Every structure is written in C-alpha cells, then in structure tokens.
C-alpha cells in the first residue's frame, strides 16, 4: 500500500452526527514529518457541516502504540503568542494557551504530501509548516505556523467505539482487536469548545476540539513494559491490618494521552472472604504500589455518567451533570462518594492480558478514571453496562516487597 493510500475504513462521502450536527467527510490530507531521521505519515479527514458551515478534522495515525484517532477544532486565543515566539519553544517548555498551561511534547515541521477531495481552505500539496504539540491533562494543544501566520488548536484521542457508532464502521470487537484503533476514553461536546469534556454516544467515547490543517501527530512509541518484578501467586502477607493471600494476577495495558503502558494487578483475598486489588505501577511508575478495596457504586454513577467525567483543572466549565430525574450531581471534574468529593485526575482505557486464575470482564476494553481526595484514590472502570468502583491509597515499594517475600 502506498503512503498516500487511505489506511482506514473512513472514506469520502461518509457522514455522522457530532454534537447534534451532521458532518460529512469531504476530503483527506496526508501529512509527513521527519523525527529523529525517520519519516512518519498521518491522515487528516476534513469534515464539514453544510448547515452551519462548520469544519472539523479527524486525525488518524498508525503508530507502534496503536492507531489513534483524534478530533480537532480551531481554538481562538484571547492572548495568542506570535509565530516567532512559537518557533522558540522546545520539548519540555511550558506554554500558556490563555488559561491553560501545557508542556511542549513535540516540535516539528510538517509537509502536505497528498490531497484527496476537498482540503481545508488554503491547504495545498507541498505546503510546509512549523508546529508544536503541548499536553495538559488529557488535552493536546497545537500551534502551527507558516511565516508569521499562526493558528491554534485543541485535540484529544477518542475510541474506535465512537468511530463505529458515529460513522457506521466495524467496531473494534468486530475487527478482533480491542486496541486496533486506540483512542482514549472521553469526549466532549463541541458546544463547550473544550476538549476535556466527554460525551457518551452509544458507548464511551473520546474526542476533542479542533479544525483546520494542523498536525495532530505525536511521536510514535512502543508500549512501556510492565515492571519486571512480580509477586508469586498464593503468597500470604499482612497489609492495612488484614491478612491477605494473592489469589490471581493479571497484566493490564493502559492507554492515555501520554501513551501506553502495562502494569500488574493482583487480586487479594482475606480469610473472611474480603477481597482487595493490589496494583503495581498504577500510572506506569514501577516504584509505586496501590491497594484498593471495592466499594458500593452510588446510584447516580453509571457507565453513562462516568463517561462524562473530565480531568480537574483541564479548563472545562464546571457544569453539573444532570441525573435522569433532573437532579444536579457533582461538577464534571468531581465525583462524590459517601459525602466525599474526589477530583478526577486522569482518564484511560484498558485491556486485560494474561489472566491468571480469574475471569475477565467480557468487554474487549474497559474505560476508567482515577480521582483523588488527599492521599485517597478512587478507581472507576466500566464497560457498556457495568461499572466497578475501588477506594485505595499508595503503599511503599519496600512494604509490599517485604510483605509478600518471594517475588520474582
């Protein structure tokens, strides 16, 4: 297949409803970028709404860590930086997009190498532009410039489930791979014009704000391996005043905006039947351990409402999420459990591998968020119809290793 060929099932003429508006795919643009001496390509699909004259862009890239989709919309800044200022930023620098502060994650120069159908206004083959990507929470912010002309965008990954539902494409389940078209969780309503928002359209989705011709690519990378150290099954030890035995172990792959990593999850059981979940590398850090216990799920927290959660401090409006009865619940960046308010700190999707000794939920993927209240963490994970909730806290690496001696 040529670098210019369409690697997806999305083709010109297809349409779907996004935030109540019907958009049609009218064009596809192929971009290239050279990173560390290697040439990478990605596709951008131009979506238009004839009624309101709106444009959105779906970005698709096939990387070693999956095939993420992103949806972008133009961002109009009140205090924009200049093209000269933008060109001075390097990876690791902090940049402000009005009230949002993000860390630059990628700097590059993109080239338009192929156009099929109708491209966004002004985009032509051979056009070269500078850009940088910056990340804050689950948002990707982009600045792109040609000469002194500069434009800004917000973006976020979304799931293949949303893609399938919106455009009538085969789902990940039908294609046989949960992560074949990686996209992470969440989505937002475009009416809020804020990426960190989330919308559930027949399932958990993720998309974001942007339009135009700007690069949405991030550096391709491999999945971070799980920590080499493993606890041995049937090992017994005492944690938090309870005597536990390790009854099973699973390897879980977690995907978020920052990339993908694998972690170890151990099911523990006490003599009285109480169960707990011990997670090694909750956020990908091999030195961290967290102990969780299952807790009752509040009636108002369903897969539908969970999918509308947004990261605290993401710049999203603090709008309360109405329940089916019309009652107001906590703001979308917070979760209230037993009277305690937890601030959502991260959202993800995950897939379970190498199950040992326990059944795996039937969903090909599950979606989730982590929320915090002081040192306590709330872990929520759900599929289309079920949701589980755990309350936990951090443990030291030394404590866990000494408690369950004999790890390998």
N, C-alpha and C positions, 0 to 999 in steps of 0.2 A: 504494500500500500504506500502511495506517495505521501510525502509530508503534507501535501495540500489536500488530500482526501479527507472526507468527514469521518472521524473515528467514532461517531456516536450514532444513535438511532433518531436523533432530532434532526428534522430536515425542513427546508424552506416550505412555507405554507401551513405548517402545524400551528395550532393555537391553543391557548389555555387561559383560564381566569386567574388573575393575580390581584389580590386585594379588591375584588369586586369589579375589576376592569378586564376586558378581553384583549389579550395581546396576541399578535401573530408574528411568527418568525419570518422576517423579510430578507435577512442577509446573514452571511457568515464571513468572518475575517480571520485569517491565520496570521499570528504574530510569531516572531522569533526573538530570542535573546541569547547572548553568549555569557555563560557563567563559568568561571574557573576554566576557561578554554574549551568548554563543551557547549554545543548549540542545542537549545531547547525550543519547543514549539507549543503553542496553545491556541485554542479556538475561541472566538467570541461571537455569539449569536445575537444579532440585532433584533430586538422585539419592539413592535410599535402598536399603539392603540389609536386607531383612526378617529375615534370619537373625541378623545381629549388631546390628541396629538402628542401623547407621552411616548418616551423611549426608555427601554431598559436593556441591559446587556447581560446575557448568561455567559459565563466564562467556564470553559472546560479545559482541563489539562490532565494528561495521562502521566503520572509520576510513579516512582518506585513505592511510594506510600499509598497508592490508590489512584483513583480518578476523580478528584474533587470537582464539584460544580459550585459556582458562586453566582450570585445575582447582585448587580450593582446599579446604583442610581447616583446621579450627579449631586455633589454637595456644594452648596453655596455658602462660603465662609463670610462672616462679618468682618473679620480681620485677616485676610489672606496673606500668606508670605509671598514674596516675589520669586520669579524663576531663578534669579541669581542666588537668592537665599536657599532655595530648594536644592540647587545643584551643589551646595556646600555640605549638605548633610551626609554623614557616613553611618554605616551599620553600628547600632548601639546608641546613637544620639537620641535625645528626647526632642520631640517636636509637638507643637500645640496646633490643633485644629479648633480654633475658638475655645470652647470649654473642655475639649478633650485633649488629654496629654497621652502621647503614644511613644513607643520606642521603635526607631527605624530598624527593620529586619532585613531589608534587601534594597540594594541600589543597582540600577542597570540602565541599559539603553535598548529599546525595542524597535523592531522593524516590521512594517506591514509587508508580508510576502505573498499574500493571495487574498482575493476578494471574490465571493460568490454571492450573487444577488445584490441587494442594496446595503451598502455600508452606512454607518452614521455620517452625518453631514461633515464634509471636509476630510474624510479619511480616504487616502489614495495609496495604491501599491507603491512601495519603496519609501514611504514616509518613515522618518526616524525621529524618535522622541526619547527624552530622558525621563526617568521616573524613580520614585522610591516608594516602597511599601512600609507601613508602620503598623504595629499591633498594639491594641489596648483591650484587655479582656478578650472577648470573642469577636472583636471588630478588626477589620483590616481597613486602614486608611491609605489612600493612594494620592500622590501628587504626580502629575505628568505635565511636561512642558516641551514646547518647540520654540526655540528662540526665547523671547520674553513673554510669550503667551503661556499661561499656566492654568490648569484645571484640577479640581479636587473631587475625590470620590470616597464613598464608604462601601465596604463589601463584607460578605460573610459566607461561609460554606453552608450547604444545605444537603438534605438526604435524598437518596435515589427514590425513596418512597414518595416524597413530594413531587419529584420529577415525573414519576409514573402516573400519579393521580392527576397532576395538572395537565400533562401533555399526552396522556394515554399511551405511555411507553411501557415495555415489560418491566416489572418490578425486580428488585434485587433477588427476591425469592424465586421468581420465575427464571432468572438468569443463573441461579445456582450459587451466587456468591453474595454474602451479606455486605462485604466491603468493596464490591467490584466498582461501584461508583461512589466512593467515600464522600460524605458531606457531613457535617456535624450538626446535628440536632436542629435546633432552633430556627426560628424565622421571625420575621416581624411584619407588621402591617406597614405598607408603604405610606399610609396616611400619617403615620407617626414620623416618617422620614428619619428613622433611627434604626440602625442595624441590629442593635442588641435585642430588639423585640422579637416575639415569637408568635407564630400562628400555627394552629393545628388544622390541616386540611386533609381529613381522612387519615390522619396519622401524624407522627411527629415530624416536623419539617424544619428547615433552616434556610433562610435566605437573607439578603441584605439590601443595602441601598447603593444604587449606582446607575449611571447611564453613560454612554459615550464610548470612546475608543481607547480607554486607558488599560494598561496591562494589569491583569489580576493575578499574575503568576507569583508563586512563591518557590523558593529553591527546592527542587526535588530532593528527597532524602529518604533514607531507609527507616524502617520501623525500629525504634530503640528496643533492644533486647531486654527481657526481664532480668532481674538480679540473678547472678549465678547461684547464690546461696539458696537452699531450700530446706524447709523443715521436714522431718520424717513423719510419715503417717503413723498414727496410733501412739505418738509420743504424748506424754501427760505432763502438765505443769500448772502452776497457780498464777493467775492474772486477776487483778482487781478483786482479790478476796475470794475468787472462785477457782475450784479445781477443774481444769478442762482437759479433754483429750482431743487431739487432732483427728477428725474422722474423714476428712476429704480435702483434696487440693485441686484447684483449677487455675489454668493460665488464662488471663483475660487481656484482650487487646483493647486499648482505649484510644479514641481518636478525638482530637480537638483542634482548634485553630492553629495551635503551635506545632502540631504534628501528631505522630502516633507512637505509642509505647506499649510494652507489655508488663504486666505485674502479676504477682502471686496472690491468690485468695485462698484462705484456709477456713474450713468450717470447723468450729469447736463445739464440743458437747460436754455438759457437766453431768455429774452422776444423777442429778434430779431431773435431767431432761432439758435443762436450759441450753439454748444454742447461742453462739456468737460467731462473728465474722472477723477474722484477722487478715488485714490487707498489708502486704509488703510492697512499698513503692506506690502509694495511692496516687501521687501526682508524677510518678516517674523517677522520684529520688530514691535510690537504693538504700539510703540510710534511714528512711522513715518507715515506721510501722503504725498502724491504727487499729484499734479494737472497737468493733461495732456490735450493738445488740439490736435485734428487731424491735420495733415499737409500733403501736397501732397507727393506722393511717387515718388522719382526720377525714370526715365525710366530704369536705369541700376540696380535698386534694385528690384529683382523679388524673388519669393519663392526659385528659384534655386540658385541665388547669395546670398540671405540671409542665406541659409543653409551652405554656405561655410565660414561664419564668424567665427573667433576664438577669444578667450579672449586675450586682450593685456597683454603682459608680461608673456605669457604662455610658451615662449621658442620656439614658432613656427617660422619658417622662414618668414620673412616679404616679402612674394611673392605677387605680384599684381594679381588680379583675372581678366582674360580677359573677355570682353563682347562678345556677339555673333559676333559682327563685327570685333573683334580682338583688339579693343582699350583697353588700360590698365585703370583700375579703382583704387580705393584706396587699400592699403595693406589689407590682410585678417583680420587684427585685428583692422581695422578702417573703418568708414563709413563717407562719405562726403555728407552732405545735405546743400543745398543753400550756398555752399562755406565753410561751417564749418566742421571741422574734429572732429568726435566723436570716442573715444577709446572704443571698446567693452569690457565690464567688466563682463558679465555673460550671460550664455545661459540656456534655460529651455524648458520644455514642460508643457502645462497647460490644464486643463479641467474645464468647467464651470458647476456649480451645482446650484440648487435652483434659476433659473431665475425668476425675478420679473418684469414683465411689458415690457420686450423687447425680440426680437427674438435672438436665439443663433446661431452662425455660424454652418453650417451643419457638419463640421468636428468633429469627435469624440474627437480629440485632436488638439491643435494648438501648434506651436513651436515658440520660440521667443528669443530675446536677448535684453539686456539693454546696452546702450553705453553712455559715458559721455564726456562732454566738460565743464570743470569748474563745476559750480553748475547746469548746464542744463543737462537733461537726455533725451535720445532718446529711446523710447519703440517700438520695432517692433514685430509683431505677424503675423503668416501666417499659411495657410493650403497648400494643394497641388496646388491650383490655385489662391488664393487670398492673399494679404498682406495688412496690415494696419500699419500706422506709426503715432506715437504721440510724441510731444515735451512737456517736462514738467520740473518741479522743485519741491523741497521739501517745505512743509508748516509745521508750528509748530502745535503740538497737541492742544495747548491752542487756537490757532487761529481758527482751524476747529471746535472745540467743542463750542466755543463762537459764531461762525458764524451761525452754524446750531444747535441752542439750542433745547433741547428736545429729544436728542438721548437717547437710552435705553441700 
